[in-house]
Amino acid sequence: MLSDRQLVRNVVVVCAILILLYFAWLVVSVLLMVFASILLAVAFRGLATPVARFTHMPVRYAVFPVTIGLVGIIGMALYLFGSTIQTQMFELVENLPAAWAALEARFHLQSLSVDLLQQAEAAAPSSATIIATLQGVTSNVFEGLVGLFLVVVGGIYFAVDPELYHRLVLAFWPEEERDRVEASLKALGADLLAFLKAQFIAMVVVGLLTFIGLTIVGVPSAMALAIFACLAEFVPLIGPIVSAVPALLIALTMGMDAALWTLLVFVVVQQSESNVITPLLQQRMVALPPAITLFAVVVFGQLFGLLGIILATPLTVLTFSVIRNRPA
């Protein structure tokens, strides 16, 4: 039988936990950004270690050229991809009426076009709605850029002096628990690093296969599209679908046959990644069953939006690692 003092203490502890959980929910986007920074710091340290070994400089200083190189490569890739998509979209818009007219004549869809035009006119948004939508998009883009800047800068800070933050975390635990917590943190870091290495290899292989396939098909700007497919591979299930859309739109400017061949390229690349590359790489990372990955993307996407979708796999790896390395 609990005494009144023990009962009050238990109630206070439960209330404190609920308050902490509520506060964590309010700042969940910040916590996700912190996790993204830590993930980026693990990647920076992983790349900086061989650079430091080769150049004989401290790892903390090797982080800076690695960061500059990565940011430069990704920035150049996005610039090339953006200019490519802009050019091809203009070409697609110019060719789309003629292609639609040919499709109408072939399948006798003239009446369908009239119905679609009338429905489009009826559903056309007002100018106020358009302005509000543009304002929302602009605000979201600005918030996304600010968040990306904070994640990158935070990742650099974590990567330059991880021992400082390591000691800070350990300071929250009693002296007798610190050895166990430190061992758990090292195991978590090793699992995240193994995941990033395996993911990096998969991304590079997908990018190379996509580039080879699109080059054979003859799709313009195969390099930019392959780089985008490489980056999108980080997001499971959804990333490959998103990366295929611009390539298919560009291929449509070349004709239906080119679009079908392009679709076949992405199907073959993704099947190779799912059935050959990933099973081999899972030997070096926390093995995640495909069903778990699928529902993790859905759950984290519903809970945390776009950032949750992007971080769904590493968050799942973190969860599995915590369960696997929990003390007996």
Contacts in CASP RR format, 6 or more apart in sequence:
PFRMAT RR
TARGET T0000
AUTHOR 0000-0000-0000
METHOD contacts of the structure
MODEL  1
MLSDRQLVRNVVVVCAILILLYFAWLVVSVLLMVFASILLAVAFRGLATP
VARFTHMPVRYAVFPVTIGLVGIIGMALYLFGSTIQTQMFELVENLPAAW
AALEARFHLQSLSVDLLQQAEAAAPSSATIIATLQGVTSNVFEGLVGLFL
VVVGGIYFAVDPELYHRLVLAFWPEEERDRVEASLKALGADLLAFLKAQF
IAMVVVGLLTFIGLTIVGVPSAMALAIFACLAEFVPLIGPIVSAVPALLI
ALTMGMDAALWTLLVFVVVQQSESNVITPLLQQRMVALPPAITLFAVVVF
GQLFGLLGIILATPLTVLTFSVIRNRPA
2 10 0 8 1.000
24 31 0 8 1.000
28 303 0 8 1.000
28 304 0 8 1.000
29 304 0 8 1.000
29 307 0 8 1.000
32 304 0 8 1.000
32 307 0 8 1.000
32 308 0 8 1.000
32 311 0 8 1.000
33 147 0 8 1.000
33 150 0 8 1.000
33 151 0 8 1.000
33 307 0 8 1.000
35 311 0 8 1.000
35 314 0 8 1.000
35 315 0 8 1.000
35 318 0 8 1.000
36 151 0 8 1.000
36 307 0 8 1.000
36 310 0 8 1.000
36 311 0 8 1.000
37 150 0 8 1.000
37 151 0 8 1.000
37 152 0 8 1.000
37 154 0 8 1.000
37 155 0 8 1.000
37 157 0 8 1.000
37 158 0 8 1.000
38 155 0 8 1.000
38 158 0 8 1.000
38 192 0 8 1.000
39 192 0 8 1.000
39 196 0 8 1.000
39 311 0 8 1.000
39 314 0 8 1.000
40 151 0 8 1.000
40 152 0 8 1.000
40 154 0 8 1.000
40 155 0 8 1.000
40 158 0 8 1.000
40 159 0 8 1.000
41 154 0 8 1.000
41 155 0 8 1.000
41 156 0 8 1.000
41 157 0 8 1.000
41 158 0 8 1.000
41 159 0 8 1.000
41 162 0 8 1.000
42 159 0 8 1.000
42 189 0 8 1.000
42 192 0 8 1.000
42 193 0 8 1.000
42 196 0 8 1.000
43 196 0 8 1.000
44 63 0 8 1.000
44 66 0 8 1.000
44 67 0 8 1.000
44 70 0 8 1.000
44 155 0 8 1.000
44 156 0 8 1.000
44 159 0 8 1.000
45 59 0 8 1.000
45 63 0 8 1.000
45 159 0 8 1.000
45 162 0 8 1.000
45 193 0 8 1.000
46 193 0 8 1.000
46 196 0 8 1.000
47 66 0 8 1.000
47 70 0 8 1.000
48 59 0 8 1.000
48 62 0 8 1.000
48 63 0 8 1.000
48 66 0 8 1.000
48 159 0 8 1.000
49 59 0 8 1.000
49 62 0 8 1.000
51 57 0 8 1.000
51 62 0 8 1.000
51 65 0 8 1.000
51 66 0 8 1.000
52 58 0 8 1.000
52 59 0 8 1.000
52 61 0 8 1.000
52 62 0 8 1.000
55 62 0 8 1.000
60 159 0 8 1.000
60 160 0 8 1.000
60 161 0 8 1.000
63 156 0 8 1.000
63 159 0 8 1.000
63 160 0 8 1.000
64 156 0 8 1.000
67 152 0 8 1.000
67 156 0 8 1.000
67 159 0 8 1.000
71 152 0 8 1.000
74 231 0 8 1.000
77 224 0 8 1.000
77 227 0 8 1.000
77 228 0 8 1.000
77 231 0 8 1.000
80 221 0 8 1.000
80 223 0 8 1.000
80 224 0 8 1.000
80 227 0 8 1.000
81 224 0 8 1.000
81 225 0 8 1.000
81 227 0 8 1.000
81 228 0 8 1.000
81 246 0 8 1.000
82 224 0 8 1.000
84 220 0 8 1.000
84 221 0 8 1.000
84 224 0 8 1.000
84 225 0 8 1.000
84 250 0 8 1.000
85 246 0 8 1.000
85 250 0 8 1.000
88 220 0 8 1.000
88 221 0 8 1.000
88 246 0 8 1.000
88 249 0 8 1.000
88 250 0 8 1.000
88 253 0 8 1.000
89 249 0 8 1.000
91 253 0 8 1.000
92 249 0 8 1.000
92 250 0 8 1.000
92 252 0 8 1.000
92 253 0 8 1.000
95 253 0 8 1.000
99 252 0 8 1.000
99 255 0 8 1.000
100 113 0 8 1.000
103 109 0 8 1.000
104 110 0 8 1.000
104 112 0 8 1.000
104 113 0 8 1.000
125 133 0 8 1.000
158 165 0 8 1.000
166 182 0 8 1.000
166 185 0 8 1.000
169 181 0 8 1.000
169 185 0 8 1.000
170 178 0 8 1.000
170 181 0 8 1.000
170 182 0 8 1.000
173 181 0 8 1.000
180 327 0 8 1.000
183 325 0 8 1.000
184 322 0 8 1.000
184 325 0 8 1.000
184 326 0 8 1.000
184 327 0 8 1.000
187 321 0 8 1.000
187 325 0 8 1.000
188 318 0 8 1.000
188 321 0 8 1.000
188 322 0 8 1.000
188 325 0 8 1.000
191 285 0 8 1.000
191 286 0 8 1.000
191 317 0 8 1.000
191 318 0 8 1.000
191 320 0 8 1.000
191 321 0 8 1.000
191 325 0 8 1.000
192 314 0 8 1.000
192 317 0 8 1.000
192 318 0 8 1.000
192 321 0 8 1.000
194 284 0 8 1.000
194 285 0 8 1.000
194 286 0 8 1.000
195 285 0 8 1.000
195 286 0 8 1.000
195 313 0 8 1.000
195 314 0 8 1.000
195 317 0 8 1.000
197 284 0 8 1.000
197 285 0 8 1.000
198 281 0 8 1.000
198 282 0 8 1.000
198 284 0 8 1.000
198 285 0 8 1.000
199 233 0 8 1.000
199 234 0 8 1.000
199 285 0 8 1.000
199 313 0 8 1.000
201 277 0 8 1.000
201 281 0 8 1.000
202 233 0 8 1.000
202 273 0 8 1.000
202 277 0 8 1.000
202 278 0 8 1.000
202 281 0 8 1.000
203 230 0 8 1.000
203 231 0 8 1.000
203 233 0 8 1.000
203 234 0 8 1.000
204 230 0 8 1.000
205 273 0 8 1.000
205 277 0 8 1.000
206 229 0 8 1.000
206 230 0 8 1.000
206 233 0 8 1.000
206 240 0 8 1.000
206 269 0 8 1.000
206 270 0 8 1.000
206 273 0 8 1.000
206 277 0 8 1.000
207 226 0 8 1.000
207 227 0 8 1.000
207 229 0 8 1.000
207 230 0 8 1.000
207 233 0 8 1.000
207 269 0 8 1.000
208 226 0 8 1.000
209 268 0 8 1.000
209 269 0 8 1.000
209 272 0 8 1.000
210 222 0 8 1.000
210 225 0 8 1.000
210 226 0 8 1.000
210 229 0 8 1.000
210 230 0 8 1.000
210 243 0 8 1.000
210 265 0 8 1.000
210 266 0 8 1.000
210 269 0 8 1.000
211 222 0 8 1.000
211 223 0 8 1.000
211 225 0 8 1.000
211 226 0 8 1.000
213 222 0 8 1.000
213 265 0 8 1.000
213 269 0 8 1.000
214 222 0 8 1.000
214 225 0 8 1.000
214 226 0 8 1.000
214 247 0 8 1.000
214 262 0 8 1.000
214 265 0 8 1.000
215 222 0 8 1.000
216 265 0 8 1.000
217 251 0 8 1.000
217 258 0 8 1.000
217 261 0 8 1.000
217 262 0 8 1.000
217 265 0 8 1.000
218 254 0 8 1.000
218 258 0 8 1.000
219 225 0 8 1.000
219 247 0 8 1.000
219 250 0 8 1.000
219 251 0 8 1.000
219 254 0 8 1.000
219 258 0 8 1.000
219 262 0 8 1.000
220 250 0 8 1.000
221 250 0 8 1.000
225 243 0 8 1.000
225 246 0 8 1.000
225 247 0 8 1.000
225 250 0 8 1.000
228 243 0 8 1.000
228 246 0 8 1.000
229 240 0 8 1.000
229 243 0 8 1.000
229 244 0 8 1.000
229 247 0 8 1.000
229 266 0 8 1.000
229 269 0 8 1.000
232 239 0 8 1.000
232 240 0 8 1.000
232 242 0 8 1.000
232 243 0 8 1.000
233 239 0 8 1.000
233 240 0 8 1.000
233 243 0 8 1.000
233 273 0 8 1.000
234 310 0 8 1.000
234 313 0 8 1.000
235 242 0 8 1.000
235 297 0 8 1.000
235 309 0 8 1.000
235 310 0 8 1.000
235 312 0 8 1.000
235 313 0 8 1.000
236 293 0 8 1.000
236 294 0 8 1.000
236 297 0 8 1.000
236 312 0 8 1.000
236 313 0 8 1.000
237 293 0 8 1.000
237 294 0 8 1.000
237 297 0 8 1.000
238 297 0 8 1.000
238 309 0 8 1.000
240 266 0 8 1.000
240 269 0 8 1.000
240 270 0 8 1.000
240 273 0 8 1.000
243 266 0 8 1.000
244 262 0 8 1.000
244 263 0 8 1.000
244 266 0 8 1.000
247 262 0 8 1.000
247 265 0 8 1.000
247 266 0 8 1.000
248 259 0 8 1.000
248 262 0 8 1.000
248 263 0 8 1.000
251 258 0 8 1.000
251 259 0 8 1.000
251 261 0 8 1.000
251 262 0 8 1.000
252 258 0 8 1.000
252 259 0 8 1.000
274 290 0 8 1.000
282 288 0 8 1.000
285 317 0 8 1.000
286 317 0 8 1.000
286 320 0 8 1.000
286 321 0 8 1.000
286 324 0 8 1.000
288 296 0 8 1.000
288 313 0 8 1.000
288 316 0 8 1.000
288 317 0 8 1.000
288 320 0 8 1.000
292 316 0 8 1.000
293 312 0 8 1.000
293 313 0 8 1.000
293 316 0 8 1.000
296 312 0 8 1.000
296 313 0 8 1.000
296 315 0 8 1.000
296 316 0 8 1.000
297 309 0 8 1.000
297 312 0 8 1.000
297 313 0 8 1.000
299 312 0 8 1.000
300 308 0 8 1.000
300 309 0 8 1.000
300 311 0 8 1.000
300 312 0 8 1.000
300 315 0 8 1.000
301 308 0 8 1.000
301 309 0 8 1.000
301 312 0 8 1.000
304 311 0 8 1.000
308 315 0 8 1.000
END
